[in-house]
Amino acid sequence: HYNKAVGIGGLTRGLKAVEDELARRVLASPRLDIYPGGRSDIEHGVTSRPVLALLAYLSSRYEQVGVTSLTSGHSFLTASGNVSAHSYGNAVDIATLNDTPILGHQEHGGPTERALWNILMLPDELGPSEVISLFDLGGPSFALADHADHIHVGY
């Protein structure tokens, strides 16, 4: 799915070479439900290449992906007082997968855990630095109680 998401150009020349194409594909994908501010973030080049590649990857794995936060509309700081990766286009929040909300579906073996493993198995060049939900699966994955309704992936 990763190969399909970034295409032959992304695999051979790198994500920078296909950034504009990735942005166009993400915006055109009927599988990605992105709120208006997030669409604007992508259109104006605010969203980073890894986030665009992740969205393309998720849209190849799922019939529907609900994106509720990129940069627009997210606070500058996290709840712990650190600068959020959203602030500089390096994070995405996913609230639904295949029209199933993350909220209420973070049980072991369920759709959220399976999605987390799909994200954690990405190649190193697309490996996130933080994957936050109610699960701590090791590596960059950790649990925070205020992430019951979404998966946060940051770079």
C-alpha positions in Angstrom: 0.0 0.0 0.0 2.9 2.4 0.7 4.3 1.8 -2.8 1.0 2.5 -4.3 0.5 5.6 -2.2 3.8 7.3 -3.1 4.1 5.9 -6.6 7.1 5.0 -8.6 8.4 8.6 -8.6 8.2 8.8 -4.8 10.0 5.5 -4.5 12.8 6.3 -7.0 13.2 10.1 -6.6 11.9 10.7 -3.0 8.9 12.3 -1.5 10.1 15.9 -2.3 10.0 15.1 -6.0 6.3 14.1 -5.8 5.1 16.5 -3.2 2.8 18.5 -5.5 1.4 15.3 -7.0 0.8 13.9 -3.5 -1.1 17.0 -2.5 -3.3 16.9 -5.6 -4.0 13.2 -5.1 -4.9 13.7 -1.4 -7.2 16.6 -2.2 -8.9 14.7 -5.0 -9.3 11.4 -3.1 -13.0 10.6 -2.4 -11.8 8.3 0.4 -10.4 11.2 2.5 -12.9 13.4 4.4 -10.8 16.4 5.2 -12.3 19.4 7.0 -12.2 22.8 5.0 -9.3 24.3 7.0 -7.3 21.1 6.5 -7.9 21.2 2.7 -6.7 24.8 2.8 -3.6 23.8 4.7 -2.8 21.2 1.9 -3.6 23.7 -0.9 -1.3 26.3 0.6 1.6 23.9 1.1 1.4 24.0 4.9 1.1 20.2 5.3 4.4 18.3 5.3 5.3 15.6 2.8 5.3 12.8 5.4 1.7 13.7 6.4 0.6 13.8 2.7 2.2 10.4 2.1 0.5 9.0 5.2 -2.9 10.3 4.0 -2.3 8.8 0.6 -1.3 5.5 2.3 -4.3 5.4 4.5 -6.6 6.2 1.6 -5.2 3.1 -0.2 -6.0 0.9 2.8 -9.4 2.3 3.9 -12.5 3.2 2.0 -13.0 6.3 4.2 -10.6 8.2 6.4 -11.9 11.2 8.5 -9.3 13.9 9.1 -10.3 16.3 11.8 -7.0 18.2 12.4 -4.0 19.2 10.3 -2.7 22.7 11.1 -5.8 25.0 10.8 -8.0 24.9 13.9 -5.4 23.2 16.1 -3.9 25.0 19.1 -0.3 26.0 18.9 0.5 24.1 22.1 -0.3 20.6 23.3 -2.2 20.0 26.5 1.2 19.4 28.2 2.4 22.8 27.1 4.8 21.8 24.3 4.6 23.2 20.8 2.3 20.9 18.8 3.6 19.1 15.6 0.3 20.4 14.1 1.6 23.9 14.4 4.1 23.4 11.6 2.2 20.9 9.4 3.8 17.8 10.7 0.8 16.0 12.3 -2.7 14.7 11.5 -5.6 13.6 13.6 -7.8 10.8 12.3 -11.3 10.5 13.8 -12.9 7.8 11.6 -11.9 4.8 9.5 -14.4 3.2 7.1 -17.0 5.4 8.7 -16.3 3.8 12.1 -15.5 6.5 14.8 -12.3 6.0 16.7 -14.3 7.0 19.8 -15.7 3.9 21.3 -13.6 1.6 19.1 -10.2 1.4 20.8 -10.5 -2.1 22.0 -7.7 -4.7 21.6 -8.0 -6.3 18.2 -10.4 -3.7 17.0 -10.2 -1.3 14.0 -8.2 1.4 15.9 -5.5 -1.1 17.0 -5.3 -2.6 13.5 -4.9 0.9 12.0 -2.1 1.7 14.5 -0.2 -1.4 13.5 -0.6 -0.4 9.8 0.9 3.0 10.6 3.7 1.5 12.8 4.7 -0.9 10.0 5.5 1.8 7.5 9.0 2.0 6.1 11.5 4.0 8.2 11.4 7.0 5.8 7.8 7.4 6.7 8.0 6.3 10.3 6.2 8.8 12.6 7.8 10.1 15.7 4.6 10.0 17.6 1.4 7.9 17.3 -1.0 8.7 20.1 -4.3 7.0 21.0 -5.4 5.0 24.0 -2.8 2.3 23.1 0.8 2.0 24.0 2.2 -0.4 21.4 5.9 0.5 21.8 8.2 2.5 19.6 6.7 6.0 18.8 3.3 4.8 20.0 1.9 5.9 23.4 -1.4 6.4 25.2 -2.9 9.6 26.3 -6.4 9.8 27.8 -7.4 12.8 25.8 -7.0 10.8 22.5 -10.0 8.6 23.0 -11.7 10.1 19.9 -8.8 10.2 17.4 -5.5 8.8 16.4 -2.8 11.4 16.3 0.2 10.8 14.0 3.1 13.3 14.2 6.4 13.6 12.4 
